[in-house]
Amino acid sequence: MKVFLLGFMGAGKSYWGKQLAIHWNLPYFDLDDVIVEREEMSVAEIFAEKGETYFRELEGKVLRELALDNDEFLISCGGGTPCFSDTMDFMNSVGTTVWLNPSVPVMVERLQRKQAKRPLIQDMSAEDLAAFTEKKLMERQSFYEQSQVIISDDEISLETFDKLIPHA
């Protein structure tokens, strides 16, 4: 079983990725964490020092390596992962893609709790954060919509995933 969790910042990819990996007894990877470990710098530092193009190319490369080197896994992808380097097509061809798509107010509320840890949004007001989230979500929606499973509920549980995703 190969599962890719997709969605915008604050959608719950890391939280549910960890929970599901334990629940389904799968190796777990947070794509951003793997990149941070390899590069020995934060995502924000990579963007600042090497640029977004470098990061996106590295992200696609690391994702492919993880997917091809492991028989089973659950990967929590970065919010922009599906939008570059034909990554969405690749993920759909090797595993199950799951778009976590809670409402914008729920994502904004979650993001506000950890806003200081996210350089892209750390200085935004609540209004600006909501507008930013809606705008970016619209830009990425055509990629997210290619997911094989879409979960658009604000309240989900392990049982939600068990019902929607075929697993061993």
C-alpha positions as CSV (number, residue, x, y, z in Angstrom):
1,M,0.0,0.0,0.0
2,K,1.4,3.4,-1.1
3,V,-0.6,6.4,0.1
4,F,0.1,10.1,-0.6
5,L,-1.7,12.7,1.6
6,L,-2.2,16.0,-0.3
7,G,-3.8,19.3,0.6
8,F,-3.1,22.9,1.5
9,M,-1.2,24.0,4.7
10,G,-3.4,23.3,7.7
11,A,-5.4,20.5,6.0
12,G,-4.1,17.9,8.5
13,K,-1.6,16.0,6.3
14,S,1.1,15.6,9.0
15,Y,-1.4,14.9,11.8
16,W,-3.4,12.3,9.8
17,G,-0.2,10.9,8.2
18,K,1.2,10.0,11.6
19,Q,-2.1,8.6,12.8
20,L,-2.7,6.5,9.7
21,A,0.8,5.1,9.5
22,I,0.4,3.7,13.0
23,H,-3.2,2.6,12.3
24,W,-2.2,0.8,9.1
25,N,1.3,-0.2,10.2
26,L,3.0,1.6,7.4
27,P,6.4,3.4,7.2
28,Y,5.7,7.1,7.4
29,F,7.5,10.0,5.7
30,D,6.8,13.7,6.0
31,L,8.3,14.9,2.7
32,D,9.3,18.3,4.0
33,D,11.0,16.6,7.0
34,V,13.0,14.3,4.7
35,I,14.1,17.3,2.6
36,V,15.1,19.3,5.7
37,E,17.1,16.3,7.0
38,R,18.9,15.8,3.6
39,E,19.6,19.5,3.1
40,E,20.4,20.2,6.7
41,M,18.4,23.5,6.5
42,S,14.8,24.4,7.0
43,V,12.4,24.7,4.0
44,A,12.3,28.5,4.6
45,E,16.2,28.5,4.4
46,I,16.2,26.4,1.2
47,F,13.7,28.8,-0.4
48,A,15.7,31.9,0.7
49,E,19.2,30.5,-0.1
50,K,18.6,28.3,-3.1
51,G,15.2,29.4,-4.5
52,E,11.8,27.8,-5.1
53,T,12.9,26.2,-8.3
54,Y,15.7,24.3,-6.5
55,F,13.3,23.3,-3.8
56,R,10.6,22.1,-6.2
57,E,13.1,20.0,-8.2
58,L,14.5,18.5,-5.0
59,E,11.0,17.8,-3.7
60,G,10.0,15.9,-6.9
61,K,13.3,13.9,-6.8
62,V,13.0,13.0,-3.1
63,L,9.3,12.0,-3.5
64,R,10.2,9.7,-6.5
65,E,13.1,8.1,-4.5
66,L,10.9,7.4,-1.5
67,A,8.1,6.0,-3.7
68,L,10.3,3.8,-5.8
69,D,12.6,2.6,-2.9
70,N,9.8,1.5,-0.6
71,D,7.1,-1.2,-1.2
72,E,4.7,0.4,1.3
73,F,4.5,3.8,2.9
74,L,2.4,6.8,3.8
75,I,3.8,10.1,2.7
76,S,2.5,13.5,3.8
77,C,3.4,15.8,0.9
78,G,4.0,19.5,1.0
79,G,1.1,21.7,0.0
80,G,2.6,22.5,-3.4
81,T,4.0,19.1,-4.1
82,P,1.4,18.0,-6.6
83,C,1.7,21.2,-8.7
84,F,5.2,20.7,-10.1
85,S,7.2,18.3,-12.2
86,D,4.3,16.0,-13.2
87,T,4.3,14.9,-9.6
88,M,0.5,14.4,-9.5
89,D,0.6,12.0,-12.5
90,F,3.5,10.1,-10.9
91,M,1.8,9.7,-7.5
92,N,-1.4,8.5,-9.2
93,S,0.5,6.0,-11.2
94,V,2.3,4.4,-8.2
95,G,-0.1,4.7,-5.3
96,T,-3.3,6.2,-3.9
97,T,-3.6,10.0,-3.7
98,V,-5.8,11.4,-1.0
99,W,-6.8,15.1,-0.9
100,L,-7.6,16.4,2.6
101,N,-9.8,19.3,1.8
102,P,-11.4,20.8,5.0
103,S,-13.1,24.2,4.8
104,V,-11.0,27.4,4.5
105,P,-12.1,28.6,8.0
106,V,-10.9,25.3,9.5
107,M,-7.5,25.6,7.8
108,V,-7.1,29.2,8.7
109,E,-7.9,28.5,12.4
110,R,-5.3,25.7,12.4
111,L,-2.7,27.9,10.6
112,Q,-3.2,30.7,13.1
113,R,-2.2,28.4,15.9
114,K,1.2,27.7,14.3
115,Q,1.6,30.8,12.3
116,A,4.9,31.8,13.8
117,K,6.5,28.5,12.6
118,R,5.4,29.2,9.0
119,P,7.6,31.9,7.4
120,L,5.3,32.3,4.4
121,I,2.4,33.4,6.6
122,Q,3.9,34.4,9.9
123,D,3.2,38.2,9.5
124,M,-0.3,38.0,8.0
125,S,-3.5,39.2,9.7
126,A,-6.4,36.8,10.0
127,E,-8.1,38.5,7.0
128,D,-4.9,38.3,4.9
129,L,-4.4,34.7,5.9
130,A,-7.9,33.8,4.8
131,A,-7.5,35.6,1.5
132,F,-4.1,34.0,0.9
133,T,-5.5,30.5,1.7
134,E,-8.4,30.9,-0.7
135,K,-6.2,32.3,-3.5
136,K,-3.6,29.6,-3.2
137,L,-6.2,26.9,-2.9
138,M,-7.8,28.1,-6.1
139,E,-4.4,28.0,-7.9
140,R,-3.7,24.4,-6.7
141,Q,-7.2,23.0,-7.0
142,S,-6.9,21.6,-10.5
143,F,-4.0,19.5,-9.2
144,Y,-5.7,18.5,-6.0
145,E,-8.8,17.5,-7.8
146,Q,-6.9,14.8,-9.7
147,S,-6.6,12.8,-6.4
148,Q,-8.2,9.4,-6.3
149,V,-9.8,10.0,-2.9
150,I,-11.1,13.4,-1.8
151,I,-12.1,14.0,1.8
152,S,-13.9,17.4,2.2
153,D,-15.2,17.0,5.7
154,D,-14.1,19.2,8.6
155,E,-14.6,16.3,11.1
156,I,-12.9,13.1,10.1
157,S,-11.6,10.0,11.9
158,L,-9.5,6.9,11.2
159,E,-12.8,5.2,10.3
160,T,-13.3,7.9,7.5
161,F,-10.0,6.7,5.9
162,D,-10.8,3.0,6.5
163,K,-14.1,3.4,4.6
164,L,-12.6,5.4,1.6
165,I,-9.1,3.9,1.1
166,P,-8.6,0.3,0.2
167,H,-6.0,-1.2,2.6
168,A,-4.6,-4.5,3.8
